[in-house]
Amino acid sequence: MIRNVRTRRALSLGLVVLGGILLFLGPEDIWVGALLVALGIVLEIVGAMLGHPRQ
């Protein structure tokens, strides 16, 4: 796991932004669009987990 707080926050922000872009720009083709939306959701979750402080 990444211990540096600044690096972890930057990576978290990057993943959340990338996930949002994939969700927003997903094509209307059902299979490709569903795949991109699923990938976007996974990236959003990973980004949120990285941004959350550990206890």
N, CA and C atoms as an extended XYZ file, in Angstrom:
165
Properties=species:S:1:pos:R:3:atomname:S:1:resname:S:1:resid:I:1 pbc="F F F"
N         0.833       -1.176        0.000 N   MET     1
C         0.000        0.000        0.000 CA  MET     1
C         0.882        1.244        0.000 C   MET     1
N         0.392        2.285       -0.570 N   ILE     2
C         1.146        3.534       -0.648 CA  ILE     2
C         1.065        4.246        0.697 C   ILE     2
N         2.225        4.529        1.285 N   ARG     3
C         2.249        5.152        2.601 CA  ARG     3
C         2.328        6.678        2.535 C   ARG     3
N         2.863        7.210        1.443 N   ASN     4
C         2.986        8.651        1.295 CA  ASN     4
C         1.597        9.253        1.067 C   ASN     4
N         1.191       10.157        1.944 N   VAL     5
C        -0.160       10.715        1.908 CA  VAL     5
C        -0.382       11.541        0.643 C   VAL     5
N         0.593       12.327        0.259 N   ARG     6
C         0.427       13.174       -0.930 CA  ARG     6
C         0.282       12.329       -2.192 C   ARG     6
N         1.072       11.291       -2.312 N   THR     7
C         0.994       10.413       -3.479 CA  THR     7
C        -0.343        9.680       -3.498 C   THR     7
N        -0.771        9.198       -2.339 N   ARG     8
C        -2.035        8.465       -2.251 CA  ARG     8
C        -3.210        9.368       -2.609 C   ARG     8
N        -3.195       10.610       -2.149 N   ARG     9
C        -4.285       11.538       -2.466 CA  ARG     9
C        -4.282       11.907       -3.943 C   ARG     9
N        -3.114       12.105       -4.517 N   ALA    10
C        -3.030       12.434       -5.940 CA  ALA    10
C        -3.527       11.263       -6.792 C   ALA    10
N        -3.131       10.063       -6.437 N   LEU    11
C        -3.598        8.876       -7.155 CA  LEU    11
C        -5.104        8.707       -6.998 C   LEU    11
N        -5.604        8.962       -5.802 N   SER    12
C        -7.033        8.871       -5.547 CA  SER    12
C        -7.804        9.860       -6.412 C   SER    12
N        -7.343       11.089       -6.464 N   LEU    13
C        -8.006       12.111       -7.269 CA  LEU    13
C        -7.952       11.745       -8.747 C   LEU    13
N        -6.809       11.264       -9.201 N   GLY    14
C        -6.688       10.856      -10.597 CA  GLY    14
C        -7.630        9.720      -10.965 C   GLY    14
N        -7.760        8.744      -10.093 N   LEU    15
C        -8.660        7.614      -10.360 CA  LEU    15
C       -10.126        8.046      -10.358 C   LEU    15
N       -10.476        8.936       -9.449 N   VAL    16
C       -11.865        9.418       -9.395 CA  VAL    16
C       -12.189       10.215      -10.656 C   VAL    16
N       -11.264       11.065      -11.087 N   VAL    17
C       -11.492       11.844      -12.308 CA  VAL    17
C       -11.576       10.925      -13.525 C   VAL    17
N       -10.673        9.962      -13.626 N   LEU    18
C       -10.704        9.021      -14.748 CA  LEU    18
C       -12.003        8.211      -14.748 C   LEU    18
N       -12.442        7.786      -13.575 N   GLY    19
C       -13.712        7.057      -13.486 CA  GLY    19
C       -14.888        7.920      -13.917 C   GLY    19
N       -14.883        9.178      -13.517 N   GLY    20
C       -15.952       10.090      -13.922 CA  GLY    20
C       -15.964       10.325      -15.425 C   GLY    20
N       -14.780       10.444      -16.009 N   ILE    21
C       -14.700       10.629      -17.464 CA  ILE    21
C       -15.235        9.401      -18.188 C   ILE    21
N       -14.881        8.212      -17.706 N   LEU    22
C       -15.392        6.987      -18.340 CA  LEU    22
C       -16.908        6.889      -18.203 C   LEU    22
N       -17.444        7.292      -17.051 N   LEU    23
C       -18.894        7.253      -16.878 CA  LEU    23
C       -19.580        8.259      -17.800 C   LEU    23
N       -18.992        9.421      -17.965 N   PHE    24
C       -19.595       10.478      -18.764 CA  PHE    24
C       -19.495       10.201      -20.262 C   PHE    24
N       -18.384        9.662      -20.717 N   LEU    25
C       -18.140        9.498      -22.142 CA  LEU    25
C       -18.444        8.094      -22.667 C   LEU    25
N       -19.084        7.265      -21.882 N   GLY    26
C       -19.408        5.915      -22.340 CA  GLY    26
C       -20.286        5.942      -23.580 C   GLY    26
N       -19.945        5.164      -24.604 N   PRO    27
C       -20.731        5.171      -25.849 CA  PRO    27
C       -22.089        4.505      -25.642 C   PRO    27
N       -22.948        4.678      -26.628 N   GLU    28
C       -24.300        4.141      -26.524 CA  GLU    28
C       -24.385        2.661      -26.899 C   GLU    28
N       -23.319        2.108      -27.474 N   ASP    29
C       -23.293        0.677      -27.760 CA  ASP    29
C       -23.391       -0.061      -26.424 C   ASP    29
N       -24.336       -0.968      -26.292 N   ILE    30
C       -24.682       -1.550      -24.997 CA  ILE    30
C       -23.511       -2.280      -24.352 C   ILE    30
N       -22.751       -3.059      -25.088 N   TRP    31
C       -21.698       -3.860      -24.459 CA  TRP    31
C       -20.481       -3.022      -24.114 C   TRP    31
N       -20.053       -2.180      -25.027 N   VAL    32
C       -18.897       -1.324      -24.754 CA  VAL    32
C       -19.254       -0.302      -23.687 C   VAL    32
N       -20.446        0.259      -23.766 N   GLY    33
C       -20.885        1.233      -22.774 CA  GLY    33
C       -20.989        0.619      -21.384 C   GLY    33
N       -21.538       -0.582      -21.305 N   ALA    34
C       -21.657       -1.247      -20.006 CA  ALA    34
C       -20.281       -1.572      -19.428 C   ALA    34
N       -19.361       -1.982      -20.283 N   LEU    35
C       -18.012       -2.277      -19.821 CA  LEU    35
C       -17.320       -1.019      -19.299 C   LEU    35
N       -17.449        0.090      -20.018 N   LEU    36
C       -16.829        1.332      -19.579 CA  LEU    36
C       -17.465        1.878      -18.310 C   LEU    36
N       -18.773        1.744      -18.184 N   VAL    37
C       -19.442        2.188      -16.960 CA  VAL    37
C       -18.989        1.340      -15.778 C   VAL    37
N       -18.884        0.035      -15.959 N   ALA    38
C       -18.418       -0.836      -14.879 CA  ALA    38
C       -16.977       -0.498      -14.495 C   ALA    38
N       -16.120       -0.264      -15.482 N   LEU    39
C       -14.739        0.119      -15.207 CA  LEU    39
C       -14.692        1.471      -14.495 C   LEU    39
N       -15.543        2.397      -14.902 N   GLY    40
C       -15.602        3.697      -14.247 CA  GLY    40
C       -16.026        3.587      -12.799 C   GLY    40
N       -16.997        2.735      -12.519 N   ILE    41
C       -17.462        2.539      -11.149 CA  ILE    41
C       -16.364        1.923      -10.293 C   ILE    41
N       -15.658        0.939      -10.837 N   VAL    42
C       -14.557        0.314      -10.094 CA  VAL    42
C       -13.471        1.332       -9.795 C   VAL    42
N       -13.120        2.172      -10.773 N   LEU    43
C       -12.107        3.195      -10.542 CA  LEU    43
C       -12.556        4.210       -9.495 C   LEU    43
N       -13.835        4.565       -9.510 N   GLU    44
C       -14.368        5.487       -8.500 CA  GLU    44
C       -14.250        4.874       -7.101 C   GLU    44
N       -14.571        3.604       -6.966 N   ILE    45
C       -14.506        2.933       -5.663 CA  ILE    45
C       -13.065        2.844       -5.176 C   ILE    45
N       -12.149        2.444       -6.071 N   VAL    46
C       -10.742        2.344       -5.686 CA  VAL    46
C       -10.200        3.718       -5.302 C   VAL    46
N       -10.557        4.740       -6.058 N   GLY    47
C       -10.112        6.087       -5.741 CA  GLY    47
C       -10.638        6.567       -4.403 C   GLY    47
N       -11.897        6.264       -4.105 N   ALA    48
C       -12.468        6.656       -2.810 CA  ALA    48
C       -11.806        5.901       -1.679 C   ALA    48
N       -11.486        4.623       -1.886 N   MET    49
C       -10.829        3.857       -0.834 CA  MET    49
C        -9.415        4.358       -0.580 C   MET    49
N        -8.710        4.774       -1.632 N   LEU    50
C        -7.364        5.311       -1.452 CA  LEU    50
C        -7.395        6.667       -0.755 C   LEU    50
N        -8.417        7.448       -1.027 N   GLY    51
C        -8.509        8.776       -0.427 CA  GLY    51
C        -8.953        8.757        1.009 C   GLY    51
N        -9.579        7.689        1.442 N   HIS    52
C       -10.069        7.583        2.809 CA  HIS    52
C        -8.902        7.297        3.759 C   HIS    52
N        -8.795        8.060        4.850 N   PRO    53
C        -7.668        7.825        5.762 CA  PRO    53
C        -7.781        6.469        6.456 C   PRO    53
N        -6.639        5.851        6.641 N   ARG    54
C        -6.612        4.553        7.343 CA  ARG    54
C        -6.724        4.772        8.841 C   ARG    54
N        -7.194        3.755        9.515 N   GLN    55
C        -7.351        3.851       10.965 CA  GLN    55
C        -6.393        2.932       11.678 C   GLN    55
